[in-house]
Every structure is written in structure tokens, then in C-alpha cells.
Amino acid sequence: MKDKVVVITGATSGIGQAAAERLAAMGARIVMVARNAARADAVLTRLREIAPAAAHRVHLGDLSSMAECRRVAAEIAAAEPRIDVLVNNAGAIFGRREVTVDGLERSFATNHMAYFLLTLGLRDRLRAAGRARIVSTASAMHKGYALDFDDLQSEKSYSATAAYGRSKLCNIMFTRELARRWKGDGIIANCLHPGYVATRFGDDSGALISFFNRLGKTFAISPEKGAETIVYLASSAEAAKINGGYFYECKVTTPSRQAEDEAMAEKLWEISARLAGIQG
């Protein structure tokens, strides 16, 4: 990873921070996308302690907003001639249904559309790397859920876990369709389930979710352990041989049948592009 440029979202805590620190220790230069300036500065200080010679950077933005995703992608593209690895990792679960400035349900916007927009916005810089990788954090919570294209924004009914699970299903479908569409660009796209990790994730999602989330952390793995598959997909030679895979504990595993539906993945891409107002 020496002198590789790694763009990573959700790196101010949890598995994102652990992955950023590990990749920096391996020689990569880290470009973070963060919402909270104070936490971003703290992680940036830590990265500079780990690898002081690398010009690590932070770009601030709210990835639940499509305009912010476009702006951040444009800023990174302007600053970086090439990107070797893009890690789409930022995500959240919301205890009640919220709508973004774009009229999208916040789980769908933050956990899926941000991946979609940032990735497409950085395509030319990923191409410039010659053999770039895209790593997206999904979750085993996608299992048991299906997409209803007539209700992608959960207007008919809302459940925090269902909205989150469907957004993680979107991550896997997006990865598979991305691998299919961009296979001629020399870009490898894979996604992963990190395991149940003891992080800040879910702490601010409402009383009931926060309570059970904190209770479950007693049995959770460490952020460093949860980040291992991200680091593996970003750096290992073995991972570069697979395109469109879903990984757990650094091994390819099988997602749900719904996640492997190619027609549904293509339709999700087309709807996402239409929502974003771009050519897919």
C-alpha cells in the first residue's frame, strides 16, 4: 500500500477509523470524508502520528445530501490525480423515519445513494489508478429483506431495522452491478459484512435501538477485528482476483438470493441514476 491513495468515508470512528489507521501504517495516504470536524481532526492527528510523511487529508460533508456528495466528489477529484482505493463505509440506522433535503428516506440516502454518487463522481480518478479497488461495507442484516421498488423510501410503513437491512441489500446489489458495468475499466468492486462490532454505530438512533445496541456490544468484536476484511479487500493480491464478491472474515461468502438477482440490481442502478439526475 505504499504511496497508494485511499479515500474512505466513515473513518472518524469504529471500523472506518481502524481501517484508515491500519492502511496508513501500511504506507497509504488517507483521504477521509467526514461530517464531524472535531472527530475528523482527531483522526487526522492520529494518522499523522502513524505516517507523518504522508499528506493525509479530510473533506467535510453531509453524505445524506446528494448535493453534498457531488460537491465532495468534485473536491476530491480536483485534488487527487488518481485514487487507488475507495472505501464506502459511512452508514447509519435511524429509529424513526426521516426525510433528507432531497426527499429521500435517510437510511436509503446515507447508506446507498452516498455510495452510488461518490463512486460515480470519482470514476475518472479510479480509472487513472490503472487497477483501482472499490470496497463497500454492507451487512448480514440484508438477509430476510427484499426491495419494493414502489416503496424504496419506506412511505407505506417504516421499521428502523428493515430500512437499514434494505439499504445494506442495496450495497450488495450496487457492488455486483458496479462490477458488471465497470469491468472494462480495470476497477475491482467488492463488499463485505464486518461482523457485529463494538462501535458508536446506533448509539444515537433512538432510545430502544440504542439500548439494545449497547447491550449487544458486550458480545461484539473489536473495531480492529471488524476492519480486517476492509483492509484485506483494499490491499491483498488475492482479493484483486475477485470482482463483485461479498466477503465475511476475508473470505467470499454467499449473500441472500435477493442480493444475487441481477435484474433487480440493474433496476436499482437505473432508479438510483434517475434519482441522482445522472447518466448511469
N, C-alpha and C positions, 0 to 999 in steps of 0.2 A: 504493500500500500504506500510505499514511499513516494511522496510528491503527488499522490492521487488527490483529486478534488472530490470531496463528498458533501453533497447537500443533504441536510437532514431536518425534518420537521419533528416537533415534539421532543426536542433534545434538552429541555430545561429541567427534566426530572425523569425518574423511572428508567425504563429500558432504553429510551432515546438518549438520555444522558450517559448511561452506562455504555451504550454502543459508540457514542461520539468519543468518549474518553478512551475506549479500547482502540478504536480506529486511529485516533490521534497518536496513541502510543506506538502504533504500527507504522507511523510515518505519514499518515494522511493529513491534508489540510481540511479543516471542517468549516463549512458554511451553514450556519444554523438559521432556521426560520422560527421565530418565536413571537408570542403575543405579549408576554410579561417582560418588560425591560429589565427590571431588577433581577429576576431569576436568570435572564439571558446573560447579564453582565457577570453574575456569579459563576455561571458555567464557562463563560469565555475566559475568565480569570483562571479557572481550573485547567482549561485546555492549554492556556499559555504556560502554565506550570509544567504540564506534561510534555509539551512540544513547543518550546519557546521560539524556535526558528521558523515555525510555520505561521503564516499570516491568516489566522482564523478570523472569521467574520460573522456578524449577526445581521439579519434583515428582520425588521419588526413588521408584523401584520396580523390581522384577524382572518384566519383562513375559513371562517364560516361565511365570509363575504366574497362573492365572485369577483367583484372589482378589486378587492384586496389581493386575491390570488393572482389576478392578471398583473397588478402592479408589482407584487413581489417577484413574480416570474420574470417580468421585464427588467427589474433592477438587477436580479442575479445574472440574467443573460447579458446585460450590458457590462457587468463587472468580471464575468468569467468567460474566457475564450473557449474553455471546454469543461465538461462535467463528467467525471468518471463513474460516479455512483450517485443516484438519487434514492434517498430513503424516505418514503412516505410513511410517517409513523404517528403523526399527531391524530388524536381521536378523543372522543368524549361520549358519555352517556348522560341523558337528561331525564330527570324524574317526572317532568311534565312536558307536554307538547309546547314547543316554542317555534316561532317562525322568524327566519332571518330577514334582512333588508331586501332580499331577492324574492321573498315569498315562499322559500323552501323550508321544510321541516329541518330543524337544526342538526339532528343526527345525520340525515342524508347529506346535508350541505357540508358539514365539517368532516365527516368520516368517508364520504365518497367523492363529492364534487371537488373538494380541495385536492384530492389525489389526482383526479382527472385533469383539472385546469392547470395545476402546477406542472404535471408531467408533460402535457401538450405544449405548455408555454416554454419548456426547456428542451424541446425535441432537437433543435438545431445544435445546441451545446452538447447534448448527449451524443449526437451523431459525430460531432467533431472529435470526440474522445477515441473513436475507432472501434472500441469494444466495451461500450458502457453497460452498466447494470442498473436496473430499477428494482428496488426491494420495497415491498408494501406489507405493512403489518395488518394482518387480518385477525381472525379469531375462530376457535372451535365453536363459539356461540352462534355461528352462522347455521349450524345444523338444526334442523327442525323448522326452519323458516323458508318461505318462498316469497318471490317478488310479485306484487299485484301492480301491474303497470297502469291500472286505472286508479290506484291509490298510493302512489310512491311517496306522497307527502303525509301519509297517515291521517288524512282528514276524516275518514269514516270512523276510525277508532284508534286509540293510542295506548301503547304499553311501552315503557322505557326499555325493557329487555328485548321486546320484539323489534322496536325501531333500531336498536343497536345491532341485534342479530342480523337484520336485513341489510344494514349498512355494511356489515362485515362480509355478508354474502356478495354484496356489490364489489367489495375489494377483490375477491377471488375471481369473479366474472370479469372484472376490469383487467386483471392481470392476464387472464387467459386470452382475452380478445386483443389486448395490447401486444402480447407475444405473437399472435397470429398476424396482426396488421403491420407490425414493425419488424418482422423477421428479416426483411431485406436491408434493414439499416444497421445490422450488426449490434443491435441492442438486446440484452438479455433481461427479461422481466420475470420475477418470481415473487411469491408472497409466503406468509408464514403465520402460524399460531405460536405465540411466545410462551404459552403456558399461563397458569394463574399466578400472577406476580404481585408481590407486596410493593405497591407504588401509591402515589397520590390519586391514581385514577379512580373516579367515582366518589371521591370524598365530598365533593360539593354538588352532588346530584339529587339532593333531597333527603329528608330525614330517614325514610325507610331503606332506600338503596345505600345510603352512606353507612347506616348501622350494620347491615348485613355485609357490606364490603369490608368494613373494619374488622368485623368478626371473622370473616373468611381469611383475612391476612395472616391469621395465626398459622394457617396451613400452607401459605403461599411460598413460592420460591423467591429468591433474591432478584433484584433488577439485573445484576451481573449475569446470573444464570439465564434469566429471560432474554437477555440481549445476545446470547451466544449464537442463535440462529440468524439474527440480523447480521452480525459480524461475519458469520460463515458465508451467507449469501453475497455479502459485499466484497469478500476478499478471496475466497477459496477457489482453486483451479477446478475442483470437482463440481462446484455449483454452477460454473460457467458452461458446463456441458448440458444443462437442463434449461429449458425455456418454457415458461407458463406453468411452472410447478407450484404446488402447495406443500410447505415444509413444516415439520414439527421435530424439535430436538435434532436439527441439522440433517434430517432425512426426509425424502419425499414421502408424503402420505396422501391418502385419498380423502377429498372433501365430500360433501353431500352430493347426491345425484343432481340436485338442482344447480349446484355450483358448476357442474360439468356440462350443463346444457348450452351448447354452442349457439343455438338460435336465440336463446334468452340473453346470452352475453352480447351478441351482436345488437339486439334490440336495445339493451341497456346503454350501450355505447351511443347509438343513434339518438336516443332520448336525451342522454347527457349532453351531447353536442348541440342538440336543438335548444335545450335549456340554457346552455352557455352562449348560444348565438354564434357558434363557430362551425367551420367545416371540419368534420372528424377525419 
